[in-house]
Amino acid sequence: MGGRNKNSLRIIGGEHRGRRLQFVAPEGLRPTTDRVRETLFNWLQNRIQGARVLDLFAGSGALGFEAASRGAREVMLVEMNRHVCEVLRQNAALLDSPDVDIKVQQRDARKFLQQSDSNSFDIVFLDPPFRKNLLQPVIELLESDGWLADDALIYIEQGSDEAEAQLPSNWQPLKEKSAGQVRYQLIERATNVSQ
């Protein structure tokens, strides 16, 4: 993997608003932009307080740390790059608060979902590296293995030139937007949809 150069991101809302965090940027890492994050967290504003959040392809941690700043009670950051994880742990320590439990797991997202004990999360962020065909298998594991609360919200970010993932029949799209080369959407998991 190329480089351990550091960049920074700014938390845009909540308790740590304005705080800058350093992150490692290996090749292919593209943190969710401030504009997209602002839109996403506007969508989530009524559901983030006290939520259990899973950031499955954490990268810079922009989404997970933003959730922690805005009142999530638990944030699980999953990232397979060791150097990136080291910096995620440092940033989690900087944001240490008795009101939120931030954990970092160095694991491949699919292996994490296959080998960990499932916990039901209220909000899941899916922002995998583009054009690696990671989204579909992860969606299937999330739905089949008990990772989602009954009314969980799932955020998906992908390249605008990528084929849309096939969603389970009980995943209902709520919002969708595009920004540059990125398409992003918010989906709600329903439990009473006929299969």
Disulfide bonds with the S-S distance in Angstrom:
none
